[in-house]
Amino acid sequence: MADPSILNRKLKMGMVGGGRDAFIGDVHRKAARLDGKIEFVAGALSSTPEKARLSGQDLWLDPDRIYGTYQEMIEKEAKLPVGERIDFVSIVTPNHVHFPVAKAFLEAGFHVVCDKPMTFNLDEALQLKKVVEKSGKIFALTHNYTGYPMAKQARYMVTNGLLGKINKVVVEYPQEWLLTRREVEGMKQAEWRTDPKRSGAAGCMGDIGSHCENLVHYITDLEIEELCADLTTFVSGRQLDDDGNVLLRFKGGAKGVLHASQICTGDENNLNIRVWGTKGGLQWRQEHPNYLYVYHPDTPVQIYRRGHDYLCDAAQRATRIPWGHPEAFIEAFANIYMNATDTLRAVEAGKTPTALELDFPTVDDGVRGMAFVETVVLSNQSQEKWTKMVI
């Protein structure tokens, strides 16, 4: 049933995970509230009820809406009237919890925003796709790098043929932060990301290699046909990979190289992508996100800069402040929340979302990402040079 009132009020957000000692939960809360259209009202912020209670107090939540479990949250929020209950939930738990929480909220009639990777494995991803389709609810996946204005400009240029036919893509994401065994030094973020029971079959490749795959697809629309992967665990005693190198063959003939590593001394979050076509090329770096470098034969390099009127509509929609003032990581997350919740509002009000509003990662991106991770692991274990994508 349509809810016209949703156009005249803030959306109410709940959260599962993201309590004390968590990094990404705080990023999501700040991003969701950046535009003033969403309020954070309820949460089951830890798998430990007492820690969940203390985390809710830290964030000044109403004590009646601080829940010990996500099941309790669903039960009690569903009993509240429309306009008072949460409109959607944000899931920011370790990977192995994404599927059961998302499934439960969707089946209870709530929209979902979920951190990446979408699920623990491909089987769960395929199941979740069916749940999303059956529920009719909005499901957004926070591959936040697609939220940057200049990533959107790059997508516009590639998909509108301004670079010609794409021949080659190189994407890399080197980090340093797991150069030592921080997982045994009391660092929560390292602990669960290197645990196969909570992270999944891949470590570095599932954590940041999945971002690389997603960014390539978002900018180019290319689909991986087969790949050749080499995963390594350089740090002795670690259970999952901390470095990966992948050769890519795309449908249509383009070739690619994908490199992700968490043991690269001196690198912080150096995600970058280069795309070359028959008419030109481009380069974008996440650590310098407001600039897009565009190349054409026998001409000077062009630098596209965030905030200008010459950019495409999607890049301009993703920009909040005038050119010359930096926008970055939290704003990119906020753009996913903006588009996903604008779509949510439209759907709940019985309206058709616009193409600009629909510009956010969905369950299909999640399925493709999990298929990529699973294929990389299979390829690394295989003696064959090339491994077909599993879906």
N, C-alpha and C positions, 0 to 999 in steps of 0.2 A: 504494500500500500504506500502511495506517495506521501511524503512528509514535507509540505510546503514550508513549514516553520523552520526547517533546517537552513533556509536561505537567509534567515534573520537572526541567527545566534552563532556563538562560537561552538565548534565541535568539541566534544569531550573525549579525551584520550586516556586509556588505561595502559599500563605497562607490565610485562612479565619479564623478570630479570632486571639487571641494571642497578642493583643496590650498592651498598658500601663496597669499596675497592674495585668497582667496575669502571671501565673506561668508556665503552661505546654507549652505554645507557644515558650518560650525561650529555653526550653529543646529540643523541636523538631528542632528548627533552628540550635542549636549547634550540635545535633546528626546528622542531615542530612548533615552538612558540614564537619563532622569530617574526612572523608576519602578523601576530596578534589575533589570529583566527582560530586558534586551538588552545584549550586549557587542559592541563594535566590534572586529573581528579582522582585516580584510583590506581592501585598497583599490588601485585604479588611480586615483590622485588628481590626475593631470594628463595632458594630451595629450603632454607632453614627458617622456620616461622619466626623465631625470635629476631634473627637478623633482618627478616622482611619487615617486622614491626619497627625496629630501630631505623631502618633505611627510610621507611615512610615518614617517621617523625623528623628525620633529617630534612625532608623535602616539604614539610608542613602539610602533609595530606590529612584530610579528615580521618580521625581514628577509626570511624566506622567503615572507611573505604581502604583501609590497609589490610590486605588479605594474607593469610598464611600459606595458601596454595592457589594455583590458577583455577582449580576446580571450584573452590569456594568463591573466587572472584566471579566466575561465570554464573554460578547459581544465584548469588545475591544481586549482581548487576542486572541480570535478566528480569528480576522482580521489580526493578525500579521503572517508573514511567518514562516514556519516550521524551527526550529532551533533558532528562536528569541522568539516566544511565549513560555509560560510555557509548560513543558512536563507533569507536574502533579501538583495537589494541595494538600496541607496538611490542614485538617480541625481540628481546635482546639477550637471550640466554646463550650458553654454549650450544654448538651445532646439534648435538644429539637430542636436545629438547625441542627444537623448532617444530618438527612434524606433529607430535602429539598435542602441543599447545595450539598451533595453527588450526589443526583439524577440529579440535574441541570448540574453539571460538567460532569458526566458520559454521559448524553444524548447529551452534546455538544462535546463529543469526547476526553475528558481529563481523564487521569489516576488519581486515588484518593488514598491518605493515610489518614486514619481517626482515631482520638483518640477514646478510648473506654469510656463507652459502645457504641455500634454502633449506636443505635437509641433510641428514646424516649420510644418505646414499641415494642412488638413482631410483631404486625401488620405491622408497618413500616419496621421492619427487613425483613420480608417475602417479602414485596414489593421491598425493595432495592436489595434483592438477584435476583429477576427477572430482575431488571434494569441492574445489573452487568452482568448477563448472556447474556442479549440482546446486551449490548454495546460491549462486547468482550474486555473491558479494565481491567487493573490490579486494584484490590481493596485490599489494605492492612490495617489491623486493628492493632493499636499499643498496644497490650497486651505485654508490654515491657519485662516482666519478663521471657518470653520465649526466649529472646535474650541473656540471660546470658550463658556463656560457660558451666558452671557446670549444669545448667538446661538441656542443650542439652546432656551432658554426662549422666545425670540421665535418660533421655528419651531413649537414646541408650541402656543402661543397662536393663531397664524394657522391652522395646519392642523387644529386642533380647533374652529374656528369662533368663537373668543372675540371676534374683531373683526368677525364677520359676513362678507359678501361683500366681497372686496378690490376697491376701485375705483382706487386710485392708489398708485404706489411712486416714491419719489425716492431715488436712491443716488448718492453722489459720492465721489471719491477724489482730492483735491488734494494735490500735493507741490510742493516748491521745488527739489529737488536737481539738476534739469537746466536751471535758469534760465540757465546759461552752458554753453559747450561743454566740459564736463568730459571728454568722450571724447577730446579732443586734449591733455589735460593729464596723461595717464598714469594715469587712473583706470580700472582694468580693468572694474569693474561697468558704468560708463557706456559704455565702448568697445564691448563686445559687444551691449549692449541697443540701441544706436543703429545697428547694422550690419545691413542687410537680409539679408545672407548668413548671419548667425548667429541673428538675432532672429526673422526672418520678415517678413511683409508689413506688420505694424503695429509701432509703437514703444510709445508710452505706452498705447495701447488694448490691445495684446497683453499688456503687462507688468502694468498695474494695472486697466485697464478690464475685463479678464477676471475679476479678483477681484470687481468690482462685479456682473457678470452672474451669477457663481456664487453670491454671497451672496443676491441676489434670489431665485434659484431655490431655494436651500436653505431660506430662511425661508418663502417663499410657495408653492412648488411651481408657480408660474406659468411658462408656456412662451411665449417670444417668438414672435409670428406674423409681424410685419414691423417695420421700423425705418427711421428717417431720420437719417443720420449726417453730421456735419461735422467733418472732421479738419483740423488746422492744424499746421504746423511754424513756430513763432515764432522759433526760434534760427537765424539765418542760417548756412548751410553744413551743417546737420544733414540726414541722409538720410531719417529717419522722423519720424512725427508726435510732437509732445510735448504735444498738447492735443486733446481730443475731446469733442464734445457729441452725444448721441444721444436722439432721441425714440423711445419704445417703444410698440408695441401688442401686448398679450398675448392669447392665446386665451381666450375667455370674456368679453372686453370691457374688462378693466382697462387703464389707461394708465400710462405711466411716463416718467421722465426719468433719464438716466444721464450723468454728467459725470466725466471723468478728466483730470487734467492734471499735468504735472511742471514747470510754470513758474510756479506760484502762490506769489508772494513771501510768506514767513512761515509757510507751511504745511509740516508735517513728514510725517506719515502719517495724514491726517485723513479716513480712511474712515468714512462714516456712512450709515445707511439709515433712511428713514421710510416707514411703511406705514400706509395709511388704508383702513378698511373701513366698512361700513354701521352697525356697532355700536361701533367704537372705532378707535384708532390706536396706534402705538408708534414709538419712536425708540431706536436704539443707535449709540454712537460707539466706534470702535476705540481711540481714545486715552484713553477713560474706560470700559474694557470691563466693569467690574464692576457697572454700573448699566444697567437697562432702564427706559425711561420709557413708561408706558402711559396712554392718554387715553380717557375716555368722556364722552359729552355731559353737560354741566351738573354735572360732579363734579370734585373736585380731582384733580390729576395724581397717579398712583400711581408709586412708584419701587420696582422689584423689585431686590433686591441679592443678589449672588453668595454662595453658601454656606449659604443658609437652607433649612429643611426644606419650606417651602411651594413650592419650585421643582419642576419636572418631573423625572422619573427621569434623563433624559439630561443635564440641567444638573447634577444632583447627582453623577452618575458622572464628569463632567468637572471636578469640584472636588476639590482635594487638601488644602487647608488651611482652617481655620475662617474664618467671615465676619469682615470687618474687616481681613483681611490681603490685600493685592492679589495677584492672579494675572493673568498677561498673556501676552505673545507666545510665549515658548518653551513655556509650559504648553499653549498652544493647539496648537502643533505636536505636543507630546507626546501630546495627546489623540487626534490622528489616528494616531500610531504605536501608541498603546495599543489602540485599537479594531481597527486593521488587523492587528496582530500577535496579538491575542486571537482574531480570526477565523482567522488563519493557524494558530494552535495547535489550534483546534477542528477545522478541516478536516483537518489532518495527523493528528489523533488519531481521526478517523472520527466526530466529533461534529457536531451542527448548531449553527452560531453563533446567538446570540440577536440580537434586533432592535437592542439597545443596542450590541452588539459590531459589528454591520454598519453603524453610523453613521459612515461616512467616505466621502469622494469617491472615485469609481471611474472606470473607463475611459469610462463613459457621460457623466460630467461633463466629461471631457476632450474627447470628441467634440462635445458641445454647446458647450463653450467655444471650440473651434476654428471651429465653424460660425458662432458669434457674431462672432468676429474677422473671418472672411472676408466675412461679410455686411456688416459695418461698412465694410470697405475698398471693397466693391462699391458700397455706397450712397453713399459719399463721392465715388466716381468717376462716379456716374450723374447724369443730369439729371432723373430721375424723383424725385418727392417721397418715395415709399415703396418699400422693397425687401423682398421676401419673404425669410424665412430660407431659407438654401440647403439645409437638411434639416429 
